[in-house]
Amino acid sequence: MIKKIKPWLSAFRLRTLPLSISGIIIGSCFAHYNGKFDSSIMVFAILLTISLQILSNLANDYGDGVKGTDNDDRIGPERAIQSGAISPDEMFDGIKMNILIVIILTVGLILVSFGSKYFLYAMLFFLLSGLSVYAAINYTVGSSPYGYRGLGDVFVFVFFGLLSVIGSYFLYTKQIHHHVWLPAISLGLLSMGVLNLNNMRDINSDKAAGKKTLAVKLGSEKAKKYHIVLIVLAMLFSCLFSILYFSNFWIFLFYLAYIPLIFHIKSVIKTTNPKDYDPQLKVLALTTFFFSLLLGLGYIL
C-alpha cells in the first residue's frame, strides 16, 4: 500500500495545485472587498478546484500514457503509467473515484453558496462543473482530444482565467461586476503561458507522437514569441486594472510579481534547448500564484 502512495502523489502533480487555486484567491479577495466573503464558500471552492486539477492531471497521465505520447523521448518528469508504477486500469479507476469526489464537492459548494434560494444559479454551476470535468478529461483522453488539436490554450484561458476568477466571485456575490474582468484575463494569459511553456519543453516528443499542440503547430521560434506576448499582455492588462481601479497605493502590490516575470522572459529568450524550459515551469507557475495573491491582498488592504 505504502509503495503505491508515492506514485499516486506523483501522478497528482502537486506542484500544479497552487496555480489552480489562483483564481479562487482573486475572486475571494474581491468578494471580501465588497463585504460578501464567506469562508465556507472559499473552502469548498478551493477543494473543488484542487480536485478538478488532480482529475486533469490523472486524465493527462492516462491519455498520454495509453497513446504512447509519454515515452523515453519525453523531457519532463516520468509519468505514472509511463514508468509502470500505476497501470492504465488503476489510473482509470482513480479517475472515476476523482469524478465522484468532484460531484460531492460540487453539491457541497452549491449548497453553501446558493442554498434553496437560487435554483437556476445552482443548475448553472452544476453544468459548469460538468463542463470542467469534460475539459479535464478530454484534453488527452478520447479519439479526438482537444489537447492534440492545439486547443488547450483556449480551454486554459476560459477555465483557469475567466471561470476561475469570475465564477468564484459570483459564488459569493451572485453578480458579475466589471472590475473582475481584467484580473481574470491577466490570470488566464499567465495560465496559458504555463501550458505553452510545458508544450515548448515537449515540442519534439509531442510532434513525433502526433500530439499537435499549439507549440508544435507554431514551431519553436514562433511558440517562443507567442509565449512572450502572453506574459507581456498579462502584465499590461493587470497594469491597466491598477490604473482604472486605483483606490490606494496597495493596489500596486502585485507589481512585485513583475520582477520574476521579467527575468522569466529573459530566460525564455535565451533558451535554445527545450529541456531548459522545465525549470522555468516552476518559476512561472509559482510567480502566477504569487501575482494572484498580491493582487487580491492589495485590493482589500
ROTIMAR-615254 format. One record per residue (C-alpha): x, y, z; residue in one letter. Coordinates in steps of 0.001 Angstrom, whole numbers, plus 524288, in hexadecimal, padded with zeros to 5 digits. Layout:
N
XYZA ...
! end
This chain:
301
800008000080000M 80ADF8096B803FBI 8120F8069D7F765K 8061980B6D7EFE4K 804F6818557F72EI 810FD81E837F11FK 80D0B81B907E2EBP 7FF5B820E17E558W 804A082D507EB88L 80D9882EB67DFDBS 8020982CBC7D6AEA 7FA978374C7DE0CF 8057B840E67DA06R 804BE8489B7E69AL 80CD7853BE7E111R 8016F857497D814T 7F7E4859617E35AL 7FBDB8673B7E796P 7F99F86C0B7D9B5L 7EC2D865997D93ES 7E71A86D3C7E50AI 7EC7287A727E0ACS 7DF6287E977DAF3G 7D83187ABA7E761I 7E144883887EF1EI 7DE8C88F417E667I 7CFDC88CF87E5F9G 7CF5088B197F4BCS 7D7198976F7F797C 7CE8E89F747EE8DF 7C27089A027F537A 7C86389DA08025FH 7CA408AB8C7FD88Y 7BBA58AC1C7FAC1N 7B8348A66A807FBG 7B37B8997180257K 7BE2989021806CAF 7BA2C882EB80C6AD 7C4AE8799C81167S 7BC3486D9680EA2S 7BB19871508004FI 7C9BF873767FF74M 7CCF2866418058DV 7C3BE85EC57FC7AF 7C83C866977F098A 7D68A863AB7F36DI 7D3FB855387F5F8L 7CBFD854077E980L 7D64485B0C7E174T 7E122852877E6E1I 7D90C846637E409S 7D6BA84ADA7D60AL 7E53884DA67D446Q 7E8DF840397D94FI 7DE9483A547D04BL 7E4C8841847C4F0S 7F24D83CA77C8C4N 7EDD682E8D7CA05L 7E68082F2C7BD1FA 7F267835357B6A3N 7FAEF82A3E7BBCFD 7F106820287B71EY 7EEB1826247A9C0G 7FCF88287B7A661D 800C481B827AC91G 7F7A5812C57A4C1V 7FA5781A5779832K 80906818C179A03G 80B778277179A2DT 8127D826117A73FD 81E8F81E7F7A32BN 82D3D81E827A511D 82EAA82A2879BD8D 826B5832C17A4E6R 82EAC83CD67AC65I 825D083F6F7B818G 82401837377C479P 820CE828E97C22FE 8123B826717C32ER 80BA181BB17CB02A 806B2813577BFB7I 81310815DD7B7F1Q 81B65810A87C336S 812658050B7C5AAG 8102E8092E7D3D3A 8019180A1F7D137I 7FA84801FB7C702S 7F0E6808097BD60P 7E5A2800D97C40DD 7E9BA805FA7D15FE 7EACB813BB7CBFAM 7DD5C812A47C5C4F 7D7C180E547D2E0D 7DE7D819FC7D92AG 7D838823057CF3AI 7CAAB81D7D7D21FK 7CCD681F337E0C2M 7D13782D2A7DE81N 7C50B8302F7D68BI 7BCC682B5E7E1FAL 7C43A834777EB21I 7C20183FD07E1ACV 7B35A83D1B7E199I 7B2C883CDD7F07DI 7BA968497E7F1B3L 7B24D84FF37E729T 7A5E984CE17EE9AV 7AC22851F47FB1CG 7B08D85E8E7F4A3L 7A32A860E27EE9FI 79C7485EB27FBBAL 7A5298681180368V 7A4A9872507F8B4S 796C6871F07F39BF 78F06869BA7FD41G 78100868AA7F891S 77F92876D47F46BK 78666876C67E739Y 7822F86A717E011F 7860286F377D271L 7935A873AF7D730Y 79531866707DDB1A 7920285F557D113M 79B258684A7C986L 7A68E865337D272F 7A396856B97D220F 7A454857B77C352L 7B11285F6E7C425L 7B6B98550C7CD12S 7B2D784AC07C320G 7B9738527A7B85DL 7C586853967C0EAS 7C5D3844CB7C251V 7C46B8437A7B39EY 7CF8784D207B15BA 7D83B8464C7BB54A 7D66E838EB7B53CI 7D5B683BF87A6C0N 7E2818436B7A60DY 7E9718368E7A315T 7DF1182BE07A458V 7D64D8273579957G 7D71F8255E78AB7S 7D873833EF787FDS 7DDA383AD479443P 7DE3984991792F5Y 7EC07849FF79881G 7F0938428978C7EY 7EA4B84CB67839ER 7F0AA858DD78936G 7E4B185D5C790CDL 7EA2885BD879E79G 7EDB386A4379F7AD 7DF9886E7079D41V 7DA5E8655D7A7B5F 7E4CD869A07B174V 7E173877F37AF3BF 7D2FD875707B163V 7D3C986C317BD08F 7E005870EC7C426F 7DD9B87F3D7C149G 7CFB0883857BEBCL 7C80C878B97C586L 7D14E877977D107S 7D143886127D48FV 7C3D888A807D000I 7BD3087DC57D3C7G 7C2A487DC77E190S 7BF1B88C267E32FY 7B137889297DECFF 7B00987E627E8FEL 7B155888AB7F389Y 7AA46894517ED95T 7A05B88E0E7E444K 7A486898D17DAC8Q 7AF0789B827D099I 7B5AB8A8AF7D1FDH 7BE778AF3D7C808H 7CA5C8B04F7D0E9H 7CCCB8A18E7D0CAV 7CEC58A0687C218W 7DC8E8A5E67C09CL 7E23F89D827CBADP 7DB4B891A27C5ECA 7E112894527B888I 7EEA68966C7BE4FS 7EE1A8899E7C5D4L 7E9038828A7B9CAG 7F474887817B1B1L 7FE74883717BBEFL 7F824875FD7BCE1S 7F8FA874D87AE1CM 80758878207AF9AG 8093586CB67B8E8V 802C8863537AF49L 80A58868CF7A3D0N 8172E8678E7AB30L 813E3859617AE2AN 810F98571C79FC8N 81D6E85E1579B93M 82524854F17A448R 81E7E8490179E43D 81DEC84E3A79062I 82694843C878A4EN 82094837F979119S 812C483D2978EF9D 8157183F4B7808DK 81AC68318C77F17A 80ED782BEC7862DA 805248339B77DE5G 800E883C80788FAK 7FEA78493F781B4K 7FF2B8533978C9FT 7FF5886187788F9L 80E048619178B7FA 80FA185678781B0V 8074985DAC777B8K 80EA986A6B7798AL 81C4A864BF77A19G 826C5867D97842DS 829A687600780B0E 81B9887A7C77EC9K 817668733A78B10A 821C787ABE7928BK 81CE1887BF78D28K 80EF5883B77905AY 81329880AD79E31H 8195788E017A010I 80D108949779AC2V 804B888D287A4ACL 80CFE891877B044I 80E1789F9A7AB98V 7FF6E8A0977A904L 7FC9589B1E7B699A 8052A8A5C57BC64M 7FEB58B0587B41EL 7F0C38AC287B75EF 7F3D18AB7C7C5D9S 7FAA58B8A27C53BC 7EE9A8BE4A7BEB1L 7E65E8B8B07C9BAF 7EEA58BF867D40ES 7ED068CC807CCF9I 7DE838CB927CA1FL 7DAEC8C6AA7D7AEY 7E4DA8CE0C7DFC5F 7E0708CFFC7EDD8S 7ED438D0A77F533N 7FB6D8CD297F2C8F 7F9C98BF527F7F4W 7F3568BC127EB06I 800EE8BC7D7E4D5F 805CE8B1BB7EDF0L 804FC8A75E7E34BF 80F0A8AEEC7DB5EY 8190A8A76A7E384L 8156589B707DB71A 819D28A2997CF40Y 827FD8A0F57D3B1I 828778920C7D271P 81FED893007C63EL 829EB89BDB7BFACI 83500892AB7C365F 82CAB887667BE5EH 82B0F88E107B12DI 839C08902A7B05BK 83C3E881D27B365S 8328E87D457A911V 838AE8862979EDCI 8462C8806D7A19EK 841AF872377A1BET 84533869F9795F2T 843D785C4179B8DN 835CB8580479E8CP 839D8851047AB10K 83E3985E107B0BFD 8300B862787B0ECY 82CE0858BE7BBBFD 83284860B87C72FP 82B2086CA47C23EQ 81E2E8654E7C392L 81F4D865B67D258K 82394873EB7D1D3V 817FC8783C7C9A9L 80DE7870187D10EA 8124B875067DE63L 8139E882FE7D971T 805AA882517D459T 8011187DD17E1C4F 80933888A37E80FF 8035B8927F7DE7AF 7F56E88E3F7E1C4S 7F7D688EA67F05FL 7FDB889C557EFDDL 7F3328A1697E6B6L 7E85D89C787EF7CG 7EE898A1317FC25L 7F24B8AE4B7F655G 7E4328B0A17F266Y 7DEBF8AE8680019I 7E96D8B55C8080EL 
! end
